[in-house]
Amino acid sequence: MTTGAGGSGGGSPLVSVEELAGLLGGPEEARPTLVDVRWVLGGGPRRNADDYRSGHLPGAGFLDLETALSDPAAESGAGGRHPMPSPERVRAGLRRAGVREGRPVVFYDARASLGAARAWWLATYFGVPARVLDGGLSAWQSAGLPVQTGDVHPDEGDVELTPGGRTLLDAAAVDAWVADGGQLLDARPSDRFRGENEVIDPVAGHIPGARSLPALELLDEEGRFLPGDAVRALLHEAGAEPATPSAIYCGSGVQAAHAALALEAVGLPSPAVYVGSWSDWIGDPSRPVATGPA
């Protein structure tokens, strides 16, 4: 399946702490809805919600990646560990978090923006204007701005979704993409790309033809996204051409969204994303697997 044209419209998909603070202090009708997407791999919904309650941006609702931004994983492995969620699931989660029609939304998480990037990619895929707080809660606190503890129960949102705002790939489309000479990027850590130290998925390696671009290497030491020159340098180092449209995958579609955000934030072509990613790819033993460097 391939849908959408990619991109979320004009302006940067990132918002700085300073800009966000200014927006929140402006006219009420222009203030973005804040949504906390705290997420730790393997932590589960209870851990994620507890982290949110321990301190979050004032007024921010909570959105759980595992239950609102992923369909349940299939026993067969089809769709991967975080399958593409149904529109109904995403709409219900966004509405619970207070997202309203015609009102911008800013997602954030603790620091690295992994959960926030997944929310941003899905929201904009479904036609909801969204941005990500660069550096997350950590950057907000470092700026000396206040946090709130406990639960926030926003008024129910009324957002409506229109799918197809980005290019979504499945395994067959990725296969065709590579066969046609398309540029494919793997956003997992480089050791997992090479097939080393695989502790999450039952098969190690990468999709043949992919290049390694670890998502977390696209951040600086404070968890903020790198500037354009640095991102382009990492792409060249990976053997990829920055100006060439890319398809991106990872383990289960979270780091792929993060890398897509990093590329789009510096003005590079909006990538296609294989949401099922490696955990979906290896669900069919007939699909080829490569190991070692690209």
C-alpha positions as CSV (number, residue, x, y, z in Angstrom):
1,M,0.0,0.0,0.0
2,T,1.2,3.5,-0.8
3,T,-0.9,6.5,0.1
4,G,-0.4,10.2,0.4
5,A,2.0,12.7,-1.1
6,G,4.0,13.6,2.0
7,G,4.5,16.8,3.9
8,S,2.5,18.7,6.4
9,G,2.4,22.1,4.9
10,G,4.4,25.3,5.4
11,G,6.6,26.1,8.4
12,S,8.9,24.1,10.6
13,P,7.5,20.9,12.2
14,L,9.6,21.9,15.3
15,V,8.8,24.6,17.9
16,S,11.4,25.9,20.3
17,V,10.7,26.4,24.0
18,E,10.9,30.2,23.5
19,E,8.4,30.1,20.7
20,L,6.0,27.8,22.5
21,A,6.1,29.9,25.6
22,G,5.2,32.9,23.5
23,L,2.3,31.1,21.8
24,L,0.9,30.0,25.2
25,G,1.0,33.5,26.4
26,G,-0.8,34.9,23.4
27,P,-4.5,35.1,22.5
28,E,-6.5,32.1,23.7
29,E,-7.8,31.2,20.3
30,A,-4.2,30.9,18.9
31,R,-2.8,28.8,21.8
32,P,-1.8,25.3,20.7
33,T,-3.2,22.2,22.4
34,L,-0.4,20.5,24.4
35,V,-0.1,16.7,24.3
36,D,2.4,14.7,26.3
37,V,3.4,11.5,24.5
38,R,5.8,10.1,27.2
39,W,7.1,6.7,26.0
40,V,9.8,4.3,27.0
41,L,10.4,1.2,24.9
42,G,9.0,-1.8,26.8
43,G,7.7,0.4,29.6
44,G,4.0,-0.1,28.9
45,P,1.0,2.2,29.3
46,R,1.2,2.4,33.1
47,R,4.8,3.4,33.2
48,N,4.2,6.0,30.5
49,A,1.3,7.5,32.3
50,D,3.1,7.5,35.6
51,D,6.0,9.4,34.0
52,Y,3.5,11.9,32.7
53,R,1.9,12.4,36.1
54,S,5.3,13.0,37.7
55,G,5.6,16.3,35.8
56,H,4.4,17.7,32.5
57,L,3.8,21.0,30.7
58,P,0.9,22.9,32.4
59,G,-2.4,22.0,30.9
60,A,-1.0,19.2,28.7
61,G,-3.1,16.1,28.2
62,F,-1.6,12.6,27.9
63,L,-1.6,10.4,24.8
64,D,-0.3,6.8,25.1
65,L,1.7,5.5,22.2
66,E,1.0,1.9,22.8
67,T,-2.8,2.1,23.0
68,A,-3.7,5.3,21.0
69,L,-1.0,5.4,18.3
70,S,-0.7,1.7,17.5
71,D,-3.1,-1.1,16.7
72,P,-2.7,-4.3,18.7
73,A,0.1,-6.4,17.5
74,A,-0.9,-9.5,15.6
75,E,0.3,-12.9,16.7
76,S,1.6,-13.5,13.2
77,G,3.8,-10.4,13.4
78,A,2.1,-8.9,10.4
79,G,2.1,-5.1,10.7
80,G,5.0,-5.2,13.2
81,R,5.3,-4.5,16.9
82,H,3.5,-1.1,16.5
83,P,1.1,-1.6,13.6
84,M,-0.4,1.4,11.8
85,P,-3.4,2.4,13.9
86,S,-6.9,2.7,12.6
87,P,-8.3,6.2,12.1
88,E,-10.9,5.5,14.8
89,R,-8.2,4.6,17.3
90,V,-6.2,7.8,16.5
91,R,-9.2,10.0,16.5
92,A,-10.4,8.7,19.9
93,G,-6.9,9.2,21.4
94,L,-6.5,12.7,20.1
95,R,-10.0,13.7,21.2
96,R,-9.3,12.4,24.7
97,A,-6.2,14.5,24.8
98,G,-8.3,17.6,23.9
99,V,-7.3,18.0,20.3
100,R,-9.8,20.3,18.5
101,E,-10.7,21.0,14.9
102,G,-8.8,24.0,13.6
103,R,-6.6,24.4,16.6
104,P,-2.8,23.6,16.3
105,V,-1.3,20.9,18.5
106,V,2.2,20.5,19.9
107,F,3.4,17.1,20.9
108,Y,6.3,16.5,23.2
109,D,7.9,13.8,25.3
110,A,10.7,13.6,27.9
111,R,13.6,14.6,25.8
112,A,14.5,12.7,22.6
113,S,11.1,13.2,20.9
114,L,10.6,9.6,19.9
115,G,7.0,9.3,21.1
116,A,6.3,12.9,20.0
117,A,7.6,12.2,16.5
118,R,5.3,9.1,16.2
119,A,2.4,11.3,17.2
120,W,3.4,14.1,14.8
121,W,3.8,11.7,11.9
122,L,0.4,10.0,12.5
123,A,-1.4,13.3,13.2
124,T,-0.1,14.9,10.0
125,Y,-0.8,11.7,8.0
126,F,-4.4,12.1,9.1
127,G,-4.4,15.8,8.2
128,V,-4.1,17.3,11.7
129,P,-1.7,20.3,11.9
130,A,1.0,19.4,14.4
131,R,4.4,20.3,15.6
132,V,7.0,18.9,18.1
133,L,8.6,20.7,21.0
134,D,12.3,20.5,20.2
135,G,14.1,19.0,23.3
136,G,10.8,18.1,25.0
137,L,10.1,18.4,28.7
138,S,13.8,18.5,29.4
139,A,14.3,21.7,27.3
140,W,11.2,23.3,28.9
141,Q,12.6,22.7,32.4
142,S,16.1,23.8,31.5
143,A,14.6,27.1,30.5
144,G,13.2,27.5,34.0
145,L,9.6,27.2,33.0
146,P,6.9,25.6,35.3
147,V,5.7,22.1,35.2
148,Q,2.5,20.5,36.6
149,T,2.0,17.2,38.3
150,G,-0.9,14.8,38.3
151,D,-3.5,14.2,35.7
152,V,-5.1,16.8,33.4
153,H,-8.5,16.0,31.9
154,P,-9.0,18.3,28.9
155,D,-12.4,19.0,27.5
156,E,-13.2,16.4,24.9
157,G,-11.8,17.4,21.5
158,D,-13.7,17.3,18.2
159,V,-10.9,16.8,15.7
160,E,-11.7,15.0,12.5
161,L,-9.2,13.0,10.5
162,T,-8.5,12.8,6.7
163,P,-6.0,10.0,5.9
164,G,-3.4,10.2,3.2
165,G,-1.4,13.3,4.2
166,R,1.9,11.4,4.0
167,T,3.3,8.5,2.1
168,L,2.8,5.3,3.9
169,L,4.5,2.1,2.7
170,D,3.9,-1.5,3.3
171,A,6.4,-4.3,2.7
172,A,5.5,-4.8,-0.9
173,A,5.8,-1.1,-1.6
174,V,9.3,-1.1,0.1
175,D,10.3,-4.0,-2.1
176,A,9.2,-2.1,-5.2
177,W,10.9,1.1,-3.9
178,V,14.3,-0.7,-3.6
179,A,13.8,-2.5,-6.9
180,D,13.2,0.8,-8.6
181,G,16.5,2.2,-7.2
182,G,14.9,4.2,-4.4
183,Q,16.8,5.4,-1.4
184,L,16.0,3.4,1.7
185,L,17.2,4.5,5.2
186,D,17.2,2.3,8.4
187,A,16.8,4.5,11.5
188,R,17.8,1.8,14.1
189,P,21.1,1.9,15.9
190,S,23.9,1.0,13.6
191,D,24.8,-2.3,15.4
192,R,21.2,-3.6,14.9
193,F,21.4,-2.5,11.2
194,R,24.6,-4.7,10.9
195,G,22.8,-7.6,12.6
196,E,24.8,-7.3,15.8
197,N,23.4,-7.1,19.4
198,E,19.8,-7.7,18.3
199,V,17.8,-8.0,21.5
200,I,14.3,-6.9,20.4
201,D,13.4,-8.7,17.2
202,P,13.9,-12.5,16.5
203,V,15.8,-12.0,13.3
204,A,18.9,-9.7,13.0
205,G,20.0,-7.7,10.0
206,H,18.5,-5.2,7.6
207,I,16.5,-4.9,4.4
208,P,18.9,-5.3,1.4
209,G,19.8,-2.0,-0.2
210,A,19.2,0.1,3.0
211,R,21.6,2.7,4.4
212,S,22.1,3.2,8.1
213,L,20.9,6.5,9.5
214,P,20.3,6.1,13.3
215,A,17.6,8.4,14.4
216,L,19.1,9.2,17.8
217,E,22.3,10.4,16.1
218,L,20.2,13.2,14.6
219,L,20.0,14.9,18.0
220,D,22.6,17.0,19.9
221,E,23.7,16.3,23.5
222,E,20.7,18.2,24.8
223,G,18.1,16.2,22.8
224,R,17.5,18.9,20.2
225,F,17.5,18.1,16.5
226,L,20.6,18.8,14.6
227,P,20.8,21.7,12.1
228,G,20.7,21.2,8.3
229,D,24.4,21.0,7.6
230,A,24.9,18.3,10.2
231,V,22.0,16.2,9.0
232,R,23.2,16.4,5.4
233,A,26.7,15.4,6.5
234,L,25.3,12.3,8.3
235,L,23.3,11.4,5.1
236,H,26.4,11.7,3.0
237,E,28.3,9.6,5.5
238,A,25.6,6.9,5.2
239,G,26.0,6.9,1.4
240,A,22.7,8.7,0.9
241,E,21.9,11.8,-1.1
242,P,20.2,14.4,1.0
243,A,18.1,15.9,-1.9
244,T,16.8,12.5,-3.0
245,P,13.4,11.4,-1.6
246,S,13.9,8.6,0.9
247,A,11.8,5.8,2.4
248,I,12.6,5.2,6.1
249,Y,12.0,2.2,8.4
250,C,13.2,1.1,11.8
251,G,12.2,-1.6,14.2
252,S,8.5,-0.8,14.6
253,G,7.8,2.6,13.1
254,V,8.8,4.9,16.0
255,Q,12.4,5.8,15.2
256,A,11.4,6.0,11.5
257,A,9.0,8.8,12.3
258,H,11.7,10.5,14.3
259,A,14.2,10.4,11.4
260,A,11.4,11.7,9.1
261,L,10.9,14.6,11.4
262,A,14.6,15.4,11.5
263,L,14.8,15.4,7.7
264,E,11.7,17.5,7.2
265,A,12.8,20.0,9.9
266,V,15.8,21.0,7.8
267,G,13.9,21.3,4.6
268,L,14.7,17.9,3.0
269,P,12.1,16.0,1.0
270,S,9.4,14.5,3.3
271,P,10.3,10.8,3.4
272,A,7.9,7.9,2.9
273,V,7.6,5.7,6.1
274,Y,7.3,2.0,6.3
275,V,5.4,1.9,9.6
276,G,5.5,-1.9,10.0
277,S,9.3,-1.7,9.6
278,W,11.7,-4.5,10.4
279,S,9.4,-6.3,12.8
280,D,6.9,-6.6,10.0
281,W,9.5,-7.4,7.3
282,I,10.8,-10.4,9.1
283,G,7.3,-11.8,9.6
284,D,7.5,-13.3,6.2
285,P,10.5,-15.7,6.1
286,S,10.7,-15.4,2.3
287,R,11.8,-11.8,2.4
288,P,15.5,-11.2,2.0
289,V,17.7,-10.2,4.9
290,A,21.2,-8.6,4.8
291,T,23.8,-8.3,7.6
292,G,27.0,-6.3,7.9
293,P,27.6,-2.7,6.7
294,A,25.7,-1.4,3.7
